[in-house]
Every structure is written in structure tokens, then in C-alpha cells.
Amino acid sequence: MRKVGLPRPGVALAVAFFALVCLAAAFPGLFAHAPDRVDPALALRGPMKGHPLGTDQLGRDVLARLVFGTRPSLLVGVGSTLLAGVAGAAWGLFAALGGRVAGEAAMRLADVLLSFPAVLMALLVVAVLGPGTRNAALAITVALAPGFARVVRAQALVVRGSPYVRAAVGLGLAPARILLRHIAPNVVAPLLILATVNVGTALIAGASLSFLGLGPRPPAPEWGAMLAQSRDYLDVSWTLALFPGAAITLTVLSATVAGRALQARYEGREVR
């Protein structure tokens, strides 16, 4: 495997930006305060002193709402990706090791679910469960889990046919021990890489659900909801839509770039 050098500046910038977003999600008070403070006298103002990104239709500080909206946005995007990774890993391992009939049935179900776009599948699930942050995360989990299952199953089948696993079977080791000691650890790396790449997809799906009013309920700040609320005021304050849209775009872009770079390093390719 060819050695890969230091990441390019674009990759380093993407990782740094995503780390900053994660820090804002964990500790929003470090960057802003009082996202729900209303001041009708300052409604729909552009960037000014005391409000670097302006104010919304109720006079609330856009920067504060953008910062405090980071946590629910990432909670839906990153949280659903982690849940989908865990569920997909169990699904894929069952399909690879649970017998031919069970494996085929599990993969045919995955094929059916993968035939729907992720956002459409999430819409179908949240229509049944109802709106809200938790239900939006569960809906995206259902949409992403089949992709993880296919990757885990393929990797598990490769590992199962390797000489050291065959030797372990020949020595009479228990199936559970072979699974936990030899097969499961070898599917972790591709699973983590796929999870990093899918964070962007999950963020877009979460923002789409919030834009349609199916995510966190008002007045909780959230990027997709902020973007939806700005539609009625574009002729008065176009910056009201600019900043949440830029936050979604840059976060998705940084997560995708970081994921692709991690995938390239794992495969021994040059990071572009």
C-alpha cells in the first residue's frame, strides 16, 4: 500500500470547519447567547453592531439562533448516521452469517428500501411517526441503514472466507467468538468511513424535513426551519436565508470532504 502524505489544505480546512461546528453544537454558549430574545424594534435588520448577522422577523439575533441551531441539526444528522451504522452492522452481519435463506431475505429487503431516495424514505417514515427531532432522526436512520448493511455484509463475507477464519473454524472455536474476535473488528474501518461520508446525506435529509415542518418544533432554532421561515421575507431581508443556507452547505461540504479523504487514506490513494 502506497504511503499517503499530509492532507491537502482543502481537506485540513474542511476538518477544521467541521470540528468548529461540533464545538458550537457542544458548547453554543461560547459563541452566542439568548437565541430567543425578541426585540420587535430591530426586526429584519441587516448586519449591524451587536448583531453581526442581522435579526429575523421577530428581532431575534440570527447569529445566536444559527449557533444554537447547530446542536439539533447535528443531532439529527450525526445521530441518525451513528444509529444507522449500528443497525446496519447488525443487519449486515446477520445477512452474512445467518444462513443462505435468511441472508437473501435480508438483502432483498435492503434492496427494496434502497430503491427509494433517502429523503423520500425519511418522509414516509416521519409521516407515520409524526414530526419532531427524535422521529426525524429515526426516519433518517431507516433510510440509511440498508446501505450500511450491504457494505458490512460484503466485508463480512470476504473475512469469513479468509484463511485465519477457516483455521478458527477448524479449531472448533465457538461461532460467537469467531464473530466478535475475527469478523466484527474487520468491518469497523469501512463502516466508519461510510458513516463519515453519509453524515452529509443525513444533514441534508434532516434539514429537508425541518424545512417542511417535520423536524424540531418552533421556536427551537434549527437550520432547516430557519431557512423555511425566511421565505416570506426574502424581498425585505435576503440575508435571512443566506446564513442558514450557508451553514448547511458548508457543513455538508466539510463532512463530505473529510469522509472522502478518510476513504482515500484507507484505500491507499492520494487525497485530492
Secondary structure, 3 states (H helix, E strand, C coil): CCCCCCCCHHHHHHHHHHHHHHHHHHCHHHCCCCCCCCCHHHCCCCCECCECCCECCCCCEHHHHHHHCHHHHHHHHHHHHHHHHHHHHHHHHHHHHCCHHHHHHHHHHHHHHHCCCHHHHHHHHHHHHCCCHHHHHHHHHHHHHHHHHHHHHHHHHHHHCCHHHHHHHHCCCCHHHHHHHHHHHHHHHHHHHHHHHHHHHHHHHHHHHHHCCCCCCCCCCCHHHHHHHHHHHCCCCCHHHHHHHHHHHHHHHHHHHHHHHHHHHHHCCCCC
